[in-house]
Every structure is written in structure tokens, then in C-alpha cells.
Amino acid sequence: MTSPVLIIMGSVRANRLCPQITRWVAGIGRASTSLEYEIIDLTQWSLPMDDEPHIPAVGPYASALTQAWSDKVTNASAVVFVTPQYNWGYPAALKNAVDHLYREWHGKPVLIVTYGGHGGGKCAAQLKQVMDGVKAKSVTLMPGLELSDDIMRGAVLNSDVQFAAKVPIIADAFAQLASMIR
Ligand SMILES: Cc1cc2nc3c(=O)[nH]c(=O)nc-3n(C[C@H](O)[C@H](O)[C@H](O)COP(=O)(O)O)c2cc1C
């Protein structure tokens, strides 16, 4: 059996839209591939900013939680990031989770899905550059989901309605991800 694909949520803030959007994205993945998916909430992986005395590229890891995070990513067949754009970048909690590891990302097939007022393209470009740096293999398609002003101000989000036009590109991106899994 193939190892699960981790879908890592980029946002950890209170009242985030991320769980809802991630479930919607995961639904497209499940419908368009035969892969198994596991959603990862970084609030359940409270990786401190200052707990590792060695650089991850050298090791060893001091914290049992870092080792568990390492095992989690190592055992994944691929990773999908579903993340908002924050101030033209991606959330600090996501960078911290990436930076706790190094070799674990090498060769990992990765799909980046972003959202924001204009789809989060600047966030996607930054995260793609970081994934290149850790030698992951990114899907070339990076779907961006546009949030309307009223949704960013608290109106109820209906992903099926708001993001309907993005279903085909997300399905294509998942298909590309699946083709990269050995
Ligand atoms: C700290 C912060 C910075 C933001 N910066 C941007 C931005 O650069 N571009 C954008 O389109 N939206 C930006 N937004 C709006 C977010 O896209 C929107 O609030 C979204 O719901 C955040 O995802 P989350 O609710 O899952 O945390 C920002 C939101 C926050 C909280």
C-alpha cells in the first residue's frame, strides 16, 4: 500500500479559513486520484522556534517531537501545502515546520495550493523557491484560490461556489502529483 499524502495546512490562527479550504481541496484530490490523504494541522505539531541545537541538515534532532515530525514527513509519499498568503509571503508557522527538517524534503513530490485576495501567487512563488532549496520536486501547476473582499471580512465561505472555476486545475495538479510518486 502507498504511504499517505500529507496535506499540510499553512494557517494556525484563530478563526482561520484554512481547515475548510483544505477539506475542499482534499476532496478534489480524493475524487481525482486513488491516493490516501491525511490532513496535518500544525496547531497539533507545536514545534518550538528554538528547540533544536543543531542545524537540521547536520543533526541529530534533540526533540522527540522533531523526530516524530521527521518520521511523519519521511513516511509520506508526497506533500500538499494548502496555505494563505500573509503579507506577500507564507505563514511563519509553516516556515518553522519546513525548517525543522531538511533531508526529509529531498525528492519529495510537493503540490502548492494557495489562497488570498488575488489567489496568493506571491506566497506560492516564495514557497516554491524554498521547496527548490530543500530539493523537493514541485508540481508545476500552483493553483491559487481567490477570496472575495466580503469573505476576507467575515462573510460565510462556500468553497464550491467561490472556487468552482478552479476545480479542473486542482484536479490536474493532483494528477501531476500522483504521477511523480514512485
Ligand atoms: C497576517 C495576515 C496577512 C495577510 N496578508 C495578505 C496578503 O498579503 N495578500 C492577501 O491576498 N491576503 C492577505 N491576508 C488575508 C488572507 O488571505 C485572509 O485573511 C485568509 O483568510 C487568511 O487565511 P486563514 O484564514 O486560513 O488564516 C492576510 C491575512 C493575515 C491574517
PDBQT file of the ligand as one rigid body, heavy atoms in Angstrom, charges set to zero:
ROOT
HETATM    1  C1  LIG A 201      -1.293  38.447   8.796  1.00  0.00    +0.000 C 
HETATM    2  C2  LIG A 201      -2.137  38.455   7.550  1.00  0.00    +0.000 A 
HETATM    3  C3  LIG A 201      -1.600  38.941   6.369  1.00  0.00    +0.000 A 
HETATM    4  C4  LIG A 201      -2.345  38.915   5.189  1.00  0.00    +0.000 A 
HETATM    5  N1  LIG A 201      -1.758  39.301   4.018  1.00  0.00    +0.000 NA
HETATM    6  C5  LIG A 201      -2.420  39.094   2.854  1.00  0.00    +0.000 A 
HETATM    7  C6  LIG A 201      -1.773  39.308   1.606  1.00  0.00    +0.000 A 
HETATM    8  O1  LIG A 201      -0.597  39.640   1.510  1.00  0.00    +0.000 OA
HETATM    9  N2  LIG A 201      -2.490  39.107   0.477  1.00  0.00    +0.000 N 
HETATM   10  C7  LIG A 201      -3.785  38.670   0.509  1.00  0.00    +0.000 A 
HETATM   11  O2  LIG A 201      -4.385  38.479  -0.543  1.00  0.00    +0.000 OA
HETATM   12  N3  LIG A 201      -4.418  38.457   1.668  1.00  0.00    +0.000 NA
HETATM   13  C8  LIG A 201      -3.759  38.661   2.836  1.00  0.00    +0.000 A 
HETATM   14  N4  LIG A 201      -4.389  38.405   4.027  1.00  0.00    +0.000 N 
HETATM   15  C9  LIG A 201      -5.788  37.981   4.001  1.00  0.00    +0.000 C 
HETATM   16  C10 LIG A 201      -5.878  36.464   3.996  1.00  0.00    +0.000 C 
HETATM   17  O3  LIG A 201      -5.741  35.960   2.671  1.00  0.00    +0.000 OA
HETATM   18  C11 LIG A 201      -7.203  36.001   4.546  1.00  0.00    +0.000 C 
HETATM   19  O4  LIG A 201      -7.412  36.612   5.817  1.00  0.00    +0.000 OA
HETATM   20  C12 LIG A 201      -7.255  34.496   4.732  1.00  0.00    +0.000 C 
HETATM   21  O5  LIG A 201      -8.496  34.136   5.277  1.00  0.00    +0.000 OA
HETATM   22  C13 LIG A 201      -6.142  34.002   5.677  1.00  0.00    +0.000 C 
HETATM   23  O6  LIG A 201      -6.160  32.606   5.781  1.00  0.00    +0.000 OA
HETATM   24  P1  LIG A 201      -6.600  31.894   7.169  1.00  0.00    +0.000 P 
HETATM   25  O7  LIG A 201      -7.981  32.469   7.494  1.00  0.00    +0.000 OA
HETATM   26  O8  LIG A 201      -6.681  30.451   6.862  1.00  0.00    +0.000 OA
HETATM   27  O9  LIG A 201      -5.572  32.261   8.188  1.00  0.00    +0.000 OA
HETATM   28  C14 LIG A 201      -3.674  38.440   5.211  1.00  0.00    +0.000 A 
HETATM   29  C15 LIG A 201      -4.201  37.955   6.419  1.00  0.00    +0.000 A 
HETATM   30  C16 LIG A 201      -3.443  37.940   7.565  1.00  0.00    +0.000 A 
HETATM   31  C17 LIG A 201      -4.042  37.353   8.826  1.00  0.00    +0.000 C 
ENDROOT
TORSDOF 0
